Amino acid sequence: MVSIDQLRADRLDPELPGGLGRLAREGFVYTNATLDHGLTNTCPGHIVMSSGLNPGKTGIPGNSYIDHDTGQERYCVDEPGSSSVVIGSDHTRSPVAITVSTFGDWLKDHSADSRVFSVSAKDRAAITMGGRQADGVYWYHSGSERFTTSAYYRDELPAYVATFNGTDAFLDGFAASFPQTWEHVEGSRRLDDYVGEATMNLRVSGHPLTEGEQRGNQIYFSPFIDDATGELARLVLAEEELGMRGSTDFLAVSYSATDTVGHLYGPFSAESEDALARLDRELGLLLTALDARFGENYVLALSADHGVQALPEWLEERGELQCPVTGGRIEMTAFGRTVFGFLIQQFQIPPDRMTDLIGMAAAGVTVNAAVADELGLDRSAVLAGLEAFLEDQPGIETVWTESEIMQGQSDMARLYRNSWVDGKSGHLIVQSAEDCLIWRPEGTTHGSPYLYDRAVPLVFFGGNIRQGQSEAEAHSIDMAPTLSAAIGMAVPAGLDGEVRSEALIETGN
């Protein structure tokens, strides 16, 4: 199972010379594939691939959420107070927030000898794809400049991963061959130095890479993190003898650079073009390794966790910007100050208690009931006032309440309902107007229910898979059930996804 983080459907190009192009040419491609949920973040986007269920049923509404009981912001794969400490960090990471089984769990239950491994630059991608019973789950930790795991899975890294990291990744580990700067040519869509791009690692080639105090972050925000991820995935394949012991094994790989680079420069930048070209080569190496080991005796599914909005400056230049706000940007820090200012004035909330009362996270806006009682406030009145104020702001399409999401008959209500997790989703979910970017002053993001964030590639490839394409409506939740059918494993009942039988040569092996 391969995820390309932030890969919009319109970036899957059969003309690419490497692995991504080969999958587009030789696999079975769905040209009308989307996410079937409304909050388009990394964590929910990955759990739907591996579980066959929409996020609302998995316990994962977004990358972050406000716990309704404690009022604390939580990360989707954290586990505070547990022993699941990350090696080389004081963070805790585990799949305990996931309330359902995933493909790797199904495979383990089906075949006790099967093994499950997952690799990504991102912990939330690796964990949600690997699931609860994985034998190994590895991700990159920029602070320690190495790939790691948590004590939930194992207490120490296997020797081959430690060797891969080296004593210093930049001297004798995976980054030792990386250049000092990331160099790339001018893009085919626009100038390299373009207004709206982030300045963090320079807006032009060559971007700093392996020198300076921020080198761990610099490689994370570059295509070279995909090189490292791919190399480690192939190392896992070989060292763990996956598929060579008489049982079916599962390897999940999530490549992250399309997202980390895309956030800084947008999907049609010179940087993103170069990142995609390098990813295409990297996928070619993975397919070559799989071909050499298994011939046609493997099956691969590829999709993305979400798309992304193009830079509003680029859309405006092309005359395509639909946002009613001039320039298309709503700077989120200033927007938050405006919201807080309204609440302070309207409800006389002490400024130093605002963040105790109001929580804002990827899964929505929450009003803490205990703090509201403490301050003598009617929580329902605060929510109603906040909803009305937000809906009156330029660039906001609507603000959804729980009742509107649960009782709504529109397709948009259904999408948000598919993201809803009771006790974690916000009391209010803010839907921006199309092409309105609530983000930083530079770069871009995702998270909306619009097609630029929901339209994703969906490709099946390998043994038992037809070559061709379909315009049928399909979703990333179809990946796990279709993989199950492709290997002759029973598909669990009650999934939101379905077996894409038109992609299969036969329904079992």
BELVENZI-V107372 format. One record per backbone hydrogen bond with DSSP energy under -1.0 kcal/mol. CO is the residue of the C=O (numbers start at 1). NH is the residue of the N-H. If there is no record, write none. Layout:
# BELVENZI-V107372
co=(CO CO)
nh=(NH NH)
This chain:
# BELVENZI-V107372
co=(1 2 3 4 8 9 13 18 19 20 21 22 23 27 28 29 32 33 34 39 41 42 43 44 46 47 48 50 52 52 54 55 55 58 63 64 65 67 72 74 75 77 79 83 84 85 86 91 95 102 103 104 105 106 107 111 115 116 116 117 118 119 122 123 124 125 126 127 136 138 139 141 141 146 148 149 150 150 158 159 160 161 162 164 168 168 169 173 175 180 180 182 194 196 199 207 212 214 215 217 219 222 223 223 224 225 226 227 228 229 230 231 232 233 234 235 236 237 238 241 250 252 253 255 256 256 257 259 261 262 263 264 266 269 270 271 272 273 274 275 276 277 278 279 280 280 281 282 283 284 285 286 287 288 289 290 291 294 298 300 301 302 303 311 312 313 314 315 316 325 328 330 331 332 333 334 335 336 337 338 339 340 341 342 343 344 350 351 353 354 357 359 361 363 364 365 365 366 368 369 370 371 372 373 378 379 380 381 382 383 384 385 386 387 390 393 395 398 400 401 402 403 404 410 411 412 413 414 415 418 421 421 423 428 429 431 431 433 437 437 439 445 450 450 451 452 453 454 455 458 459 460 461 462 464 468 470 474 475 476 478 479 480 481 482 483 484 485 499 500 501 503)
nh=(253 303 255 7 11 12 16 22 23 24 25 26 27 468 460 470 474 456 476 41 45 46 47 48 50 51 52 103 496 497 57 58 60 99 76 363 74 71 67 65 78 94 82 85 93 151 89 86 98 106 107 108 109 110 111 114 250 135 136 252 138 254 126 127 128 129 130 131 118 120 148 145 146 141 139 87 153 154 162 163 164 165 166 174 171 172 175 176 178 209 210 207 197 443 202 182 215 218 219 221 222 225 226 227 228 229 230 231 232 233 234 235 236 237 238 239 240 242 241 244 117 119 3 5 259 260 261 263 265 266 444 198 269 273 274 275 276 277 278 279 280 281 282 283 19 284 285 286 287 288 289 290 291 292 293 294 295 297 463 461 2 459 4 315 316 317 318 320 319 328 437 439 335 336 337 338 339 340 341 342 343 344 345 346 347 348 353 354 357 358 368 366 364 426 361 427 428 359 372 373 374 375 377 376 382 383 384 385 386 387 388 389 390 391 393 396 433 431 429 405 406 407 408 414 415 416 417 418 38 56 424 425 68 365 400 397 398 436 330 439 332 309 453 454 455 308 307 35 9 30 302 28 300 465 505 29 31 34 478 479 482 483 484 485 486 487 489 488 501 503 504 466)
